[in-house]
């Protein structure tokens, strides 16, 4: 049944989002410092980029895939520099004593930043092509591809909701000193991911 593809997509989206990486660290840190909405919308930005790439893979948009793979050097370069900048900003951020007041501009920035960061990884599209092929999704056949893409988004969003809920629940147990160390650790790790991505531009390392 085509609806089974939604379940497959749900598992794929959740499993892709769950491993610890720069986006996860950023969402956790933002949820702790700026509140649930900032953290969750940061996660939704990544989930949207994953769903976008899943859409390209599911419907066999070869021209788009070729363009993205061809621009891999510049995408990695910009993505690496963006991560280093985010890491530096996180590293020097002052610990928040309470969640920041959510504004529409701030929330939009949280969403757009992680969307761009995820979309700037060209290896993501190749991962989805392999995953969708392994799951037996034929490009553009029936409603299966669309349901699977919807499942990817829902599964990814579910993970970010869990992660941000955990961060907010831990917030009351962290004092200013612990929050400062969280910012420092997150900043160093995010910067490290950025340096690794910049290194992969030169060394030709994959995802």
ChimeraX commands (.cxc) that place a marker at each C-alpha (Angstrom):
marker #1 position 0.00,0.00,0.00 radius 0.5
marker #1 position 1.20,3.53,-0.79 radius 0.5
marker #1 position 0.52,4.65,2.79 radius 0.5
marker #1 position 3.34,2.35,3.90 radius 0.5
marker #1 position 5.71,4.78,2.21 radius 0.5
marker #1 position 4.73,7.43,4.74 radius 0.5
marker #1 position 5.84,5.09,7.52 radius 0.5
marker #1 position 9.14,4.45,5.74 radius 0.5
marker #1 position 9.67,8.17,5.33 radius 0.5
marker #1 position 8.86,8.74,8.99 radius 0.5
marker #1 position 11.62,6.33,10.05 radius 0.5
marker #1 position 14.08,7.76,7.53 radius 0.5
marker #1 position 13.44,11.36,8.59 radius 0.5
marker #1 position 13.79,10.51,12.28 radius 0.5
marker #1 position 16.98,8.47,11.80 radius 0.5
marker #1 position 18.62,11.14,9.60 radius 0.5
marker #1 position 17.87,13.93,12.09 radius 0.5
marker #1 position 18.77,12.03,15.27 radius 0.5
marker #1 position 22.58,11.64,15.02 radius 0.5
marker #1 position 24.52,14.37,16.83 radius 0.5
marker #1 position 25.77,17.03,14.45 radius 0.5
marker #1 position 26.06,20.81,14.13 radius 0.5
marker #1 position 22.30,21.29,13.57 radius 0.5
marker #1 position 21.42,19.23,16.63 radius 0.5
marker #1 position 23.88,21.15,18.79 radius 0.5
marker #1 position 22.57,24.45,17.47 radius 0.5
marker #1 position 18.92,23.54,18.09 radius 0.5
marker #1 position 19.67,22.30,21.61 radius 0.5
marker #1 position 21.67,25.41,22.47 radius 0.5
marker #1 position 19.00,27.73,21.07 radius 0.5
marker #1 position 16.21,25.93,22.94 radius 0.5
marker #1 position 18.20,26.28,26.16 radius 0.5
marker #1 position 19.09,29.95,25.65 radius 0.5
marker #1 position 16.26,31.36,23.54 radius 0.5
marker #1 position 13.33,29.09,24.28 radius 0.5
marker #1 position 11.35,26.25,22.74 radius 0.5
marker #1 position 10.15,28.13,19.65 radius 0.5
marker #1 position 13.64,29.17,18.54 radius 0.5
marker #1 position 15.00,25.67,19.00 radius 0.5
marker #1 position 12.09,23.90,17.33 radius 0.5
marker #1 position 11.90,26.29,14.36 radius 0.5
marker #1 position 15.64,25.82,13.88 radius 0.5
marker #1 position 14.96,22.09,13.64 radius 0.5
marker #1 position 12.07,22.65,11.23 radius 0.5
marker #1 position 14.44,24.57,8.95 radius 0.5
marker #1 position 16.62,21.46,8.70 radius 0.5
marker #1 position 13.55,19.24,8.27 radius 0.5
marker #1 position 12.35,21.41,5.38 radius 0.5
marker #1 position 15.72,21.16,3.62 radius 0.5
marker #1 position 15.71,17.37,4.10 radius 0.5
marker #1 position 12.19,17.17,2.65 radius 0.5
marker #1 position 13.24,19.38,-0.27 radius 0.5
marker #1 position 16.14,17.10,-1.13 radius 0.5
marker #1 position 13.89,14.09,-0.60 radius 0.5
marker #1 position 11.47,15.59,-3.11 radius 0.5
marker #1 position 14.25,15.97,-5.69 radius 0.5
marker #1 position 15.33,12.36,-5.15 radius 0.5
marker #1 position 11.78,10.94,-5.08 radius 0.5
marker #1 position 10.71,12.51,-8.34 radius 0.5
marker #1 position 13.97,11.94,-10.16 radius 0.5
marker #1 position 14.74,15.59,-10.90 radius 0.5
marker #1 position 18.02,14.76,-12.64 radius 0.5
marker #1 position 18.80,18.31,-13.78 radius 0.5
marker #1 position 18.54,19.60,-10.21 radius 0.5
marker #1 position 20.71,16.78,-8.88 radius 0.5
marker #1 position 23.35,17.43,-11.53 radius 0.5
marker #1 position 23.38,21.14,-10.74 radius 0.5
marker #1 position 23.78,20.53,-7.00 radius 0.5
marker #1 position 26.54,17.96,-7.40 radius 0.5
marker #1 position 28.32,20.23,-9.87 radius 0.5
marker #1 position 28.25,23.09,-7.36 radius 0.5
marker #1 position 29.53,20.89,-4.51 radius 0.5
marker #1 position 32.78,22.86,-4.09 radius 0.5
marker #1 position 31.06,26.21,-3.57 radius 0.5
marker #1 position 28.25,24.76,-1.46 radius 0.5
marker #1 position 30.75,23.14,0.91 radius 0.5
marker #1 position 32.87,26.28,1.03 radius 0.5
marker #1 position 29.93,28.52,1.92 radius 0.5
marker #1 position 28.50,25.93,4.32 radius 0.5
marker #1 position 31.83,25.51,6.11 radius 0.5
marker #1 position 32.32,29.25,6.51 radius 0.5
marker #1 position 28.74,29.61,7.75 radius 0.5
marker #1 position 29.32,26.89,10.36 radius 0.5
marker #1 position 32.55,28.52,11.56 radius 0.5
marker #1 position 30.73,31.85,11.91 radius 0.5
marker #1 position 27.84,30.22,13.80 radius 0.5
marker #1 position 30.29,28.39,16.03 radius 0.5
marker #1 position 32.09,31.63,16.86 radius 0.5
marker #1 position 28.82,33.38,17.64 radius 0.5
marker #1 position 27.73,30.50,19.87 radius 0.5
marker #1 position 31.10,30.35,21.60 radius 0.5
marker #1 position 31.01,34.02,22.61 radius 0.5
marker #1 position 27.27,34.13,23.43 radius 0.5
marker #1 position 26.47,35.19,26.97 radius 0.5
marker #1 position 24.47,32.65,28.97 radius 0.5
marker #1 position 20.79,33.57,29.16 radius 0.5
marker #1 position 19.18,33.84,32.56 radius 0.5
marker #1 position 15.78,33.17,30.97 radius 0.5
marker #1 position 14.37,32.37,27.55 radius 0.5
marker #1 position 14.56,35.28,25.13 radius 0.5
marker #1 position 11.37,36.99,24.00 radius 0.5
marker #1 position 10.38,35.45,20.66 radius 0.5
marker #1 position 9.98,37.91,17.79 radius 0.5
marker #1 position 8.84,37.10,14.26 radius 0.5
marker #1 position 12.15,38.29,12.81 radius 0.5
marker #1 position 14.17,36.23,15.27 radius 0.5
marker #1 position 12.08,33.11,14.69 radius 0.5
marker #1 position 12.33,33.53,10.90 radius 0.5
marker #1 position 16.10,33.87,11.23 radius 0.5
marker #1 position 16.34,30.68,13.30 radius 0.5
marker #1 position 14.36,28.78,10.66 radius 0.5
marker #1 position 16.12,30.25,7.63 radius 0.5
marker #1 position 19.62,29.76,9.05 radius 0.5
marker #1 position 19.32,26.02,9.62 radius 0.5
marker #1 position 17.45,25.56,6.33 radius 0.5
marker #1 position 20.35,27.18,4.48 radius 0.5
marker #1 position 22.95,25.27,6.48 radius 0.5
marker #1 position 21.33,21.91,5.71 radius 0.5
marker #1 position 20.70,22.78,2.06 radius 0.5
marker #1 position 24.37,23.76,1.61 radius 0.5
marker #1 position 25.46,20.13,2.05 radius 0.5
marker #1 position 25.40,18.66,-1.49 radius 0.5
marker #1 position 25.97,15.12,-0.19 radius 0.5
marker #1 position 22.47,15.20,1.28 radius 0.5
marker #1 position 20.87,14.78,-2.14 radius 0.5
marker #1 position 23.07,11.77,-2.90 radius 0.5
marker #1 position 22.10,10.22,0.44 radius 0.5
marker #1 position 18.42,10.59,-0.35 radius 0.5
marker #1 position 18.83,9.13,-3.84 radius 0.5
marker #1 position 20.45,6.03,-2.31 radius 0.5
marker #1 position 17.88,5.78,0.52 radius 0.5
marker #1 position 14.86,6.17,-1.75 radius 0.5
marker #1 position 16.22,3.66,-4.22 radius 0.5
marker #1 position 16.86,1.19,-1.41 radius 0.5
marker #1 position 13.32,1.69,-0.14 radius 0.5
marker #1 position 11.95,0.80,-3.57 radius 0.5
marker #1 position 10.50,4.19,-4.45 radius 0.5
marker #1 position 10.25,4.59,-8.20 radius 0.5
marker #1 position 10.59,8.20,-9.31 radius 0.5
marker #1 position 7.20,9.80,-9.81 radius 0.5
marker #1 position 5.20,6.55,-9.54 radius 0.5
marker #1 position 1.81,6.88,-7.80 radius 0.5
marker #1 position 1.48,8.67,-4.49 radius 0.5
marker #1 position 4.34,6.72,-2.86 radius 0.5
marker #1 position 7.10,9.30,-3.46 radius 0.5
marker #1 position 5.02,12.22,-2.15 radius 0.5
marker #1 position 3.94,10.26,0.93 radius 0.5
marker #1 position 7.52,9.29,1.63 radius 0.5
marker #1 position 8.70,12.90,1.41 radius 0.5
marker #1 position 5.90,13.92,3.80 radius 0.5
marker #1 position 7.01,11.15,6.15 radius 0.5
marker #1 position 10.63,12.37,6.03 radius 0.5
marker #1 position 9.52,15.84,7.11 radius 0.5
marker #1 position 7.25,14.50,9.87 radius 0.5
marker #1 position 9.92,12.14,11.21 radius 0.5
marker #1 position 12.56,14.85,11.25 radius 0.5
marker #1 position 10.17,17.33,12.92 radius 0.5
marker #1 position 9.31,14.73,15.57 radius 0.5
marker #1 position 12.98,14.40,16.50 radius 0.5
marker #1 position 13.46,18.16,16.80 radius 0.5
marker #1 position 10.38,18.40,18.99 radius 0.5
marker #1 position 11.76,15.70,21.31 radius 0.5
marker #1 position 15.22,17.28,21.44 radius 0.5
marker #1 position 13.95,20.79,22.16 radius 0.5
marker #1 position 11.49,19.54,24.78 radius 0.5
marker #1 position 14.42,17.82,26.51 radius 0.5
marker #1 position 16.50,21.00,26.34 radius 0.5
marker #1 position 13.74,23.12,27.86 radius 0.5
marker #1 position 13.15,20.57,30.64 radius 0.5
marker #1 position 16.86,20.71,31.52 radius 0.5
marker #1 position 16.98,24.51,31.46 radius 0.5
marker #1 position 15.85,24.88,35.09 radius 0.5
marker #1 position 18.73,22.68,36.25 radius 0.5
marker #1 position 21.41,24.80,34.61 radius 0.5
marker #1 position 22.86,27.84,36.28 radius 0.5
marker #1 position 24.82,30.64,34.60 radius 0.5
marker #1 position 28.10,28.72,34.82 radius 0.5
marker #1 position 26.66,25.56,33.28 radius 0.5
marker #1 position 25.01,27.59,30.53 radius 0.5
marker #1 position 28.31,29.29,29.78 radius 0.5
marker #1 position 30.04,25.92,29.42 radius 0.5
marker #1 position 27.23,24.69,27.18 radius 0.5
marker #1 position 27.75,27.68,24.88 radius 0.5
marker #1 position 31.52,27.13,24.82 radius 0.5
marker #1 position 31.24,23.40,24.13 radius 0.5
marker #1 position 28.56,23.86,21.46 radius 0.5
marker #1 position 30.54,26.67,19.83 radius 0.5
marker #1 position 33.74,24.62,19.68 radius 0.5
marker #1 position 31.98,21.58,18.23 radius 0.5
marker #1 position 30.06,23.60,15.64 radius 0.5
marker #1 position 33.28,25.37,14.63 radius 0.5
marker #1 position 34.97,21.97,14.40 radius 0.5
marker #1 position 32.28,20.72,12.02 radius 0.5
marker #1 position 32.80,23.86,9.92 radius 0.5
marker #1 position 36.58,23.35,9.78 radius 0.5
marker #1 position 36.01,19.72,8.79 radius 0.5
marker #1 position 33.68,20.79,5.96 radius 0.5
marker #1 position 36.22,23.34,4.73 radius 0.5
marker #1 position 38.89,20.64,4.86 radius 0.5
marker #1 position 36.68,18.33,2.80 radius 0.5
marker #1 position 36.60,20.97,0.06 radius 0.5
marker #1 position 40.35,20.52,-0.37 radius 0.5
marker #1 position 40.57,16.80,0.36 radius 0.5
marker #1 position 37.44,15.83,-1.57 radius 0.5
marker #1 position 35.91,14.09,1.44 radius 0.5
marker #1 position 32.22,13.13,1.19 radius 0.5
marker #1 position 29.47,13.67,3.73 radius 0.5
marker link #1:1,2 radius 0.2
marker link #1:2,3 radius 0.2
marker link #1:3,4 radius 0.2
marker link #1:4,5 radius 0.2
marker link #1:5,6 radius 0.2
marker link #1:6,7 radius 0.2
marker link #1:7,8 radius 0.2
marker link #1:8,9 radius 0.2
marker link #1:9,10 radius 0.2
marker link #1:10,11 radius 0.2
marker link #1:11,12 radius 0.2
marker link #1:12,13 radius 0.2
marker link #1:13,14 radius 0.2
marker link #1:14,15 radius 0.2
marker link #1:15,16 radius 0.2
marker link #1:16,17 radius 0.2
marker link #1:17,18 radius 0.2
marker link #1:18,19 radius 0.2
marker link #1:19,20 radius 0.2
marker link #1:20,21 radius 0.2
marker link #1:21,22 radius 0.2
marker link #1:22,23 radius 0.2
marker link #1:23,24 radius 0.2
marker link #1:24,25 radius 0.2
marker link #1:25,26 radius 0.2
marker link #1:26,27 radius 0.2
marker link #1:27,28 radius 0.2
marker link #1:28,29 radius 0.2
marker link #1:29,30 radius 0.2
marker link #1:30,31 radius 0.2
marker link #1:31,32 radius 0.2
marker link #1:32,33 radius 0.2
marker link #1:33,34 radius 0.2
marker link #1:34,35 radius 0.2
marker link #1:35,36 radius 0.2
marker link #1:36,37 radius 0.2
marker link #1:37,38 radius 0.2
marker link #1:38,39 radius 0.2
marker link #1:39,40 radius 0.2
marker link #1:40,41 radius 0.2
marker link #1:41,42 radius 0.2
marker link #1:42,43 radius 0.2
marker link #1:43,44 radius 0.2
marker link #1:44,45 radius 0.2
marker link #1:45,46 radius 0.2
marker link #1:46,47 radius 0.2
marker link #1:47,48 radius 0.2
marker link #1:48,49 radius 0.2
marker link #1:49,50 radius 0.2
marker link #1:50,51 radius 0.2
marker link #1:51,52 radius 0.2
marker link #1:52,53 radius 0.2
marker link #1:53,54 radius 0.2
marker link #1:54,55 radius 0.2
marker link #1:55,56 radius 0.2
marker link #1:56,57 radius 0.2
marker link #1:57,58 radius 0.2
marker link #1:58,59 radius 0.2
marker link #1:59,60 radius 0.2
marker link #1:60,61 radius 0.2
marker link #1:61,62 radius 0.2
marker link #1:62,63 radius 0.2
marker link #1:63,64 radius 0.2
marker link #1:64,65 radius 0.2
marker link #1:65,66 radius 0.2
marker link #1:66,67 radius 0.2
marker link #1:67,68 radius 0.2
marker link #1:68,69 radius 0.2
marker link #1:69,70 radius 0.2
marker link #1:70,71 radius 0.2
marker link #1:71,72 radius 0.2
marker link #1:72,73 radius 0.2
marker link #1:73,74 radius 0.2
marker link #1:74,75 radius 0.2
marker link #1:75,76 radius 0.2
marker link #1:76,77 radius 0.2
marker link #1:77,78 radius 0.2
marker link #1:78,79 radius 0.2
marker link #1:79,80 radius 0.2
marker link #1:80,81 radius 0.2
marker link #1:81,82 radius 0.2
marker link #1:82,83 radius 0.2
marker link #1:83,84 radius 0.2
marker link #1:84,85 radius 0.2
marker link #1:85,86 radius 0.2
marker link #1:86,87 radius 0.2
marker link #1:87,88 radius 0.2
marker link #1:88,89 radius 0.2
marker link #1:89,90 radius 0.2
marker link #1:90,91 radius 0.2
marker link #1:91,92 radius 0.2
marker link #1:92,93 radius 0.2
marker link #1:93,94 radius 0.2
marker link #1:94,95 radius 0.2
marker link #1:95,96 radius 0.2
marker link #1:96,97 radius 0.2
marker link #1:97,98 radius 0.2
marker link #1:98,99 radius 0.2
marker link #1:99,100 radius 0.2
marker link #1:100,101 radius 0.2
marker link #1:101,102 radius 0.2
marker link #1:102,103 radius 0.2
marker link #1:103,104 radius 0.2
marker link #1:104,105 radius 0.2
marker link #1:105,106 radius 0.2
marker link #1:106,107 radius 0.2
marker link #1:107,108 radius 0.2
marker link #1:108,109 radius 0.2
marker link #1:109,110 radius 0.2
marker link #1:110,111 radius 0.2
marker link #1:111,112 radius 0.2
marker link #1:112,113 radius 0.2
marker link #1:113,114 radius 0.2
marker link #1:114,115 radius 0.2
marker link #1:115,116 radius 0.2
marker link #1:116,117 radius 0.2
marker link #1:117,118 radius 0.2
marker link #1:118,119 radius 0.2
marker link #1:119,120 radius 0.2
marker link #1:120,121 radius 0.2
marker link #1:121,122 radius 0.2
marker link #1:122,123 radius 0.2
marker link #1:123,124 radius 0.2
marker link #1:124,125 radius 0.2
marker link #1:125,126 radius 0.2
marker link #1:126,127 radius 0.2
marker link #1:127,128 radius 0.2
marker link #1:128,129 radius 0.2
marker link #1:129,130 radius 0.2
marker link #1:130,131 radius 0.2
marker link #1:131,132 radius 0.2
marker link #1:132,133 radius 0.2
marker link #1:133,134 radius 0.2
marker link #1:134,135 radius 0.2
marker link #1:135,136 radius 0.2
marker link #1:136,137 radius 0.2
marker link #1:137,138 radius 0.2
marker link #1:138,139 radius 0.2
marker link #1:139,140 radius 0.2
marker link #1:140,141 radius 0.2
marker link #1:141,142 radius 0.2
marker link #1:142,143 radius 0.2
marker link #1:143,144 radius 0.2
marker link #1:144,145 radius 0.2
marker link #1:145,146 radius 0.2
marker link #1:146,147 radius 0.2
marker link #1:147,148 radius 0.2
marker link #1:148,149 radius 0.2
marker link #1:149,150 radius 0.2
marker link #1:150,151 radius 0.2
marker link #1:151,152 radius 0.2
marker link #1:152,153 radius 0.2
marker link #1:153,154 radius 0.2
marker link #1:154,155 radius 0.2
marker link #1:155,156 radius 0.2
marker link #1:156,157 radius 0.2
marker link #1:157,158 radius 0.2
marker link #1:158,159 radius 0.2
marker link #1:159,160 radius 0.2
marker link #1:160,161 radius 0.2
marker link #1:161,162 radius 0.2
marker link #1:162,163 radius 0.2
marker link #1:163,164 radius 0.2
marker link #1:164,165 radius 0.2
marker link #1:165,166 radius 0.2
marker link #1:166,167 radius 0.2
marker link #1:167,168 radius 0.2
marker link #1:168,169 radius 0.2
marker link #1:169,170 radius 0.2
marker link #1:170,171 radius 0.2
marker link #1:171,172 radius 0.2
marker link #1:172,173 radius 0.2
marker link #1:173,174 radius 0.2
marker link #1:174,175 radius 0.2
marker link #1:175,176 radius 0.2
marker link #1:176,177 radius 0.2
marker link #1:177,178 radius 0.2
marker link #1:178,179 radius 0.2
marker link #1:179,180 radius 0.2
marker link #1:180,181 radius 0.2
marker link #1:181,182 radius 0.2
marker link #1:182,183 radius 0.2
marker link #1:183,184 radius 0.2
marker link #1:184,185 radius 0.2
marker link #1:185,186 radius 0.2
marker link #1:186,187 radius 0.2
marker link #1:187,188 radius 0.2
marker link #1:188,189 radius 0.2
marker link #1:189,190 radius 0.2
marker link #1:190,191 radius 0.2
marker link #1:191,192 radius 0.2
marker link #1:192,193 radius 0.2
marker link #1:193,194 radius 0.2
marker link #1:194,195 radius 0.2
marker link #1:195,196 radius 0.2
marker link #1:196,197 radius 0.2
marker link #1:197,198 radius 0.2
marker link #1:198,199 radius 0.2
marker link #1:199,200 radius 0.2
marker link #1:200,201 radius 0.2
marker link #1:201,202 radius 0.2
marker link #1:202,203 radius 0.2
marker link #1:203,204 radius 0.2
marker link #1:204,205 radius 0.2
marker link #1:205,206 radius 0.2
marker link #1:206,207 radius 0.2
view
